[in-house]
Amino acid sequence: MAEQRTKTPEPWLDPHAQAYIRVENVTKRFGNFVAVNNVSLKVYKGEIFCLLGGSGCGKTTLLRMLAGFEPPSSGALYIDGQNMADIPPYERPVNMMFQSYALFPHMTVAGNVSFGLEQEKLKRAEIDRRVAEILDIVKLGDYAKRKPHQLSGGQRQRVALARSLVKRPKLLLLDEPLGALDRKLREHTQFELISIQEKLGVTFVVVTHDQEEAMTLASRVGVMNHGEIVQVGTPRQIYEFPATRFVADFIGSVNLFEGQLTEDEPEHVRVRCEELPNPVYVDHGLSAPPLALCWVAIRPEKLVLGRERPAGNDNWAHGIIRDIAYMGDMSVFMVRLDGGREVRVTQANRTRKPEEQFSWDEPVYLSWDASSPVIGLG
């Protein structure tokens, strides 16, 4: 999974930095159903912040409250220090880009982009200048006279983005912005979005259910579940240090084991898992109660396949390869351990040497570094 490199200082690490968006104890009810439950959140100027979660988790409802399409049942929303409670959608410093793009089919690209400026009664020279400027930024300057049906899906997506940005909002809300694109085009467009956002400096809040999209686009990610934000962090923090079992299981692929702490020292812990033949050793302490129940998460790429028995009595298991999926850049192995548990392992295809490749029904050892497992209580 890709992580965007942050080119500017990370404002969320500065205790004195002022949040550009403040969501304070916001709840949204539809009858007896709680769509958003007591959410508090800070987003800083110039961020690409992604709300990530499955269907029905509340992320789009939260986005619609920021846009002004839905009022909160309780709590407060601030944008650039201003309480949005009594500010209608058309007066907020916000624009929203929908998944469907909603382009006017009878208008040209330039006509679609200029529509909002024309509603504001700007002078024609100013409209033409701003439209030409934004079309150049999204690399559609040569397509100004085309109609939407004459464009590819990626080009239509950029027209919708240009229309959203031409009014120079302080905040751009994007609801599943790349969902209609095929995988390869979506991956390409993700980096275009980052480039455009860096040029303009507009704060983006993106709603997506696509984990790779969130990891690629975001400076930070807020993972939502059942109307709550369960963890906020950089893509690396969310992936490598999940705060809950849900986050560990939801983000990427993972092998989860139930266990019990047998040792808990300041510099290490040992966990006994019934599905693993040897203890899991982790190079940090937990300060947990003796013999506490816990879960252990190990990412597939952290597991190492080998033909020789690893040294020591911790962090290894034996099994047989039951399935292989060749993905080009990597291979996925499903390994059935001697105790019956099936484990997922991924391995980069670094060479073409056949002697280094593993095959179906081959006995193998799995091992992992003491820094690889994530352990949580409960």
C-alpha positions in Angstrom: 0.0 0.0 0.0 1.3 3.4 -1.0 1.8 6.3 1.4 2.1 9.8 0.3 5.2 11.6 1.3 4.4 14.7 3.4 6.3 17.6 1.9 5.3 20.1 4.6 5.5 19.9 8.4 2.8 17.8 10.0 0.5 20.3 11.7 -1.3 17.6 13.8 2.0 17.1 15.7 2.1 20.8 16.8 0.0 21.3 19.9 -0.4 25.0 19.1 -1.6 24.5 15.5 -5.2 25.6 14.8 -7.4 23.1 13.1 -9.0 24.2 9.9 -12.0 21.9 10.4 -13.3 21.1 13.9 -15.9 18.5 14.5 -16.9 18.6 18.1 -19.1 15.8 19.6 -21.3 15.5 16.5 -24.1 13.0 16.4 -26.6 12.5 13.6 -29.8 10.5 14.2 -32.4 9.4 11.6 -35.3 8.4 13.8 -33.9 5.8 16.2 -30.9 5.0 14.0 -27.6 6.7 15.0 -25.6 7.3 11.7 -22.8 9.3 13.4 -22.1 8.8 17.1 -20.4 11.6 19.1 -17.6 12.2 16.6 -14.8 14.6 17.3 -12.2 15.3 14.6 -9.6 17.9 13.6 -8.4 18.5 10.0 -5.7 20.9 9.2 -5.2 23.4 6.4 -3.7 21.8 3.2 -4.4 18.2 4.3 -5.9 15.5 2.2 -7.9 13.8 4.9 -9.6 10.5 4.1 -12.7 9.1 5.9 -12.4 5.3 5.4 -14.9 2.7 6.2 -17.4 0.1 4.9 -20.9 0.8 3.7 -23.2 2.3 6.4 -20.3 3.3 8.7 -21.4 7.0 8.7 -18.6 8.5 6.6 -20.9 10.0 3.9 -23.3 11.4 6.5 -20.4 13.2 8.2 -19.3 14.6 4.8 -22.9 15.8 4.1 -23.0 17.6 7.4 -19.8 19.4 6.6 -21.4 20.4 3.3 -24.5 21.6 5.0 -26.9 19.1 3.3 -27.7 17.5 6.7 -27.9 19.3 10.1 -26.2 17.6 13.1 -28.6 16.3 15.8 -26.1 17.5 18.3 -22.6 18.9 18.5 -20.9 21.6 16.4 -19.0 21.9 13.1 -16.4 24.7 12.5 -14.7 25.6 9.3 -11.8 28.1 9.5 -13.0 29.1 12.9 -16.6 29.8 11.9 -19.5 27.8 13.4 -21.5 26.3 10.5 -24.7 25.8 12.5 -26.7 28.5 10.8 -24.8 28.7 7.5 -26.7 27.2 4.5 -24.8 25.1 2.0 -24.6 27.8 -0.7 -22.9 30.2 1.7 -20.3 27.8 3.1 -16.7 28.0 1.8 -17.1 24.5 0.6 -17.6 22.7 -2.6 -18.5 19.0 -3.1 -17.6 16.6 -5.8 -19.9 13.6 -6.2 -19.0 10.1 -7.5 -21.4 10.5 -10.4 -19.7 13.7 -11.6 -23.2 15.1 -12.6 -21.9 16.9 -15.7 -24.3 18.8 -18.0 -24.3 16.7 -21.2 -25.4 19.6 -23.4 -22.6 21.9 -22.3 -18.9 21.9 -23.3 -16.2 21.3 -20.9 -15.6 25.0 -20.5 -19.4 25.5 -20.0 -19.5 22.9 -17.3 -16.6 24.4 -15.5 -17.8 28.0 -15.8 -21.4 27.3 -14.7 -20.9 28.2 -11.0 -19.0 31.3 -11.8 -21.7 32.5 -14.1 -24.3 32.0 -11.3 -22.2 34.4 -9.3 -22.5 37.0 -12.1 -18.7 37.4 -12.5 -17.5 39.4 -15.5 -16.9 37.3 -18.6 -13.2 38.1 -18.8 -12.7 36.9 -15.2 -14.7 33.7 -15.9 -12.7 32.9 -19.0 -9.4 33.6 -17.2 -10.3 31.3 -14.2 -11.7 28.6 -16.4 -8.6 28.5 -18.6 -6.3 28.5 -15.5 -8.1 25.5 -13.9 -8.3 23.6 -17.1 -4.6 23.9 -17.6 -4.0 22.7 -14.0 -6.1 19.5 -14.7 -4.5 19.1 -18.1 -7.7 19.7 -20.1 -6.8 23.0 -21.8 -7.1 21.4 -25.2 -10.5 19.9 -24.5 -12.5 23.0 -23.5 -14.9 22.8 -26.5 -15.6 19.1 -26.2 -18.9 17.7 -24.7 -18.8 15.1 -21.8 -19.7 12.2 -24.1 -16.5 12.9 -26.1 -14.3 12.4 -23.0 -12.9 9.3 -21.3 -13.9 8.5 -17.7 -10.7 9.9 -16.3 -11.2 13.1 -18.3 -14.8 13.5 -17.1 -13.5 13.1 -13.5 -11.1 15.9 -14.1 -13.8 18.1 -15.5 -15.9 17.6 -12.3 -12.8 18.3 -10.2 -12.1 21.5 -12.2 -15.7 22.6 -11.8 -15.4 22.0 -8.0 -12.1 24.0 -7.7 -12.8 26.9 -10.0 -14.8 28.7 -7.4 -11.8 28.5 -5.1 -13.4 26.9 -2.1 -11.5 26.7 1.2 -12.5 23.1 1.5 -13.3 20.5 -1.2 -15.4 17.4 -0.2 -15.0 14.4 -2.4 -17.5 11.5 -2.1 -15.9 8.3 -3.6 -14.4 10.5 -6.3 -12.6 7.7 -8.2 -15.2 4.9 -7.8 -16.4 5.0 -11.4 -12.9 4.5 -12.9 -11.2 1.2 -13.7 -8.3 0.1 -11.5 -5.4 1.3 -13.7 -6.9 4.7 -14.4 -7.9 5.1 -10.7 -4.3 4.5 -9.6 -3.0 7.0 -12.1 -5.7 9.6 -11.2 -4.9 9.3 -7.4 -1.4 10.8 -8.0 -2.9 13.5 -10.3 -5.2 14.5 -7.5 -2.3 14.8 -5.1 -0.4 16.9 -7.6 -3.4 19.2 -8.1 -4.1 19.6 -4.4 -0.4 20.5 -3.8 -0.5 23.2 -6.5 -3.7 24.8 -5.2 -3.3 24.2 -1.4 -7.0 23.5 -1.0 -8.0 21.2 2.0 -9.5 18.0 0.8 -11.7 15.7 2.8 -12.3 12.4 0.9 -14.8 9.7 1.6 -13.8 6.3 0.3 -14.3 2.6 1.1 -11.2 1.8 -1.0 -8.3 1.2 1.4 -5.5 1.6 -1.3 -7.1 4.8 -2.4 -7.1 6.2 1.1 -3.5 5.0 1.8 -2.3 6.6 -1.5 -4.1 10.0 -1.2 -4.2 10.8 2.5 -1.9 12.7 4.7 -4.1 11.1 7.5 -6.9 8.6 7.6 -9.9 8.4 9.9 -11.2 4.8 10.1 -15.0 4.7 10.8 -17.1 1.9 12.1 -20.7 2.0 13.3 -20.8 5.8 13.2 -17.6 6.3 15.2 -14.1 7.2 14.3 -12.1 4.3 15.8 -8.6 5.5 14.8 -7.0 8.5 13.2 -3.4 8.4 11.9 -1.1 8.5 8.9 -1.4 5.7 6.5 1.7 4.1 8.0 0.3 4.4 11.5 -3.0 2.9 10.6 -1.4 -0.1 8.8 1.5 -0.8 11.0 0.0 0.1 14.4 -3.7 -0.6 14.4 -5.3 0.6 17.6 -8.1 -2.0 17.6 -8.8 -5.5 16.4 -11.3 -4.0 13.9 -8.7 -1.7 12.3 -6.1 -4.5 12.2 -8.7 -6.8 10.4 -10.2 -4.0 8.2 -7.0 -2.5 6.8 -5.2 -4.7 4.3 -4.8 -8.5 4.8 -3.9 -9.9 8.2 -3.5 -13.2 10.0 -5.3 -12.9 13.4 -4.7 -15.3 16.3 -6.3 -15.5 19.8 -3.8 -15.8 22.6 -2.9 -15.4 26.2 0.1 -13.5 27.7 2.6 -15.7 29.4 5.3 -13.1 29.9 5.0 -9.3 30.0 8.3 -7.5 30.7 9.1 -3.8 29.8 11.3 -5.0 26.9 9.2 -7.9 25.6 6.1 -10.1 25.8 5.4 -13.7 25.0 2.0 -14.9 23.9 0.7 -18.5 23.7 -1.6 -19.1 20.8 -3.4 -22.4 20.5 -3.2 -22.3 16.7 0.6 -21.8 16.7 3.1 -24.5 17.9 5.5 -22.0 19.4 5.1 -18.8 21.4 4.9 -15.4 19.8 7.7 -13.1 21.0 7.3 -9.3 20.6 10.0 -6.8 21.4 8.0 -4.5 23.6 5.9 -4.7 26.8 2.2 -4.2 27.3 1.8 -3.7 31.1 -1.2 -5.9 31.0 -2.7 -8.1 33.8 -1.1 -11.6 34.2 -2.4 -14.2 31.7 -4.5 -11.6 30.0 -6.4 -12.7 26.9 -5.2 -10.9 23.7 -5.2 -11.0 19.9 -2.1 -11.2 17.7 -2.1 -9.7 14.2 0.7 -10.5 11.7 0.6 -9.1 8.2 1.2 -11.6 5.3 4.3 -9.8 4.0 5.9 -10.0 7.4 6.0 -13.8 7.3 9.1 -15.4 5.7 8.9 -18.8 4.0 11.8 -21.1 4.3 12.9 -24.7 3.8 15.1 -24.9 6.9 13.9 -25.0 10.5 14.4 -21.5 12.1 16.6 -21.2 15.2 15.2 -20.7 18.6 11.8 -21.6 20.1 9.8 -18.5 19.3 8.2 -17.0 16.2 8.0 -19.9 13.8 5.6 -22.6 12.6 5.6 -25.5 10.1 3.0 -26.2 7.5 2.3 -27.2 3.9 1.6 -24.9 0.9 -2.0 -25.6 -0.1 -2.5 -22.9 -2.7 -0.5 -20.3 -4.7 -1.7 -17.2 -6.5 0.9 -15.6 -8.9 0.2 -11.8 -9.0 3.2 -10.8 -11.1 5.0 -8.5 -8.7 4.3 -10.9 -5.8 2.9 -14.4 -5.0 0.3 -15.2 -2.4 0.7 -18.5 -0.5 -2.0 -20.2 1.6 -0.1 -22.4 4.1 -1.9 -24.9 6.3 -0.1 -25.2 9.6 0.4 -28.6 11.2 -2.4 -27.7 13.7 -4.9 -27.1 10.8 -4.9 -23.3 10.8 -4.5 -21.7 7.3 -2.2 -18.7 7.1 -1.8 -16.2 4.2 1.8 -15.3 3.2 2.9 -12.8 0.5 6.3 -12.8 -1.1 7.8 -10.4 -3.6 8.9 -12.0 -6.8 12.4 -10.5 -6.8 14.0 -13.0 -9.2 13.1 -15.5 -11.9 15.2 -18.3 -10.5 13.1 -21.5 -10.4 15.0 -23.0 -7.6 14.0 -20.1 -5.3 10.3 -20.7 -6.0 8.0 -22.6 -3.7 5.4 -25.1 -5.1 2.1 -26.7 -4.2 2.1 -29.3 -1.3 5.7 -28.3 -0.4 6.5 -28.5 3.4 7.7 -25.1 4.6 8.6 -23.2 7.7 7.1 -19.8 8.5 9.0 -17.3 10.7 8.7 -13.6 11.6 10.7 -10.9 13.3 10.0 -9.9 16.9 8.9 -6.4 15.7 6.3 -7.7 13.2 3.3 -8.8 15.4 0.8 -6.3 16.7 -0.8 -7.3 20.0 -4.0 -6.0 21.5 -6.0 -6.8 24.6 -9.5 -8.3 24.6 
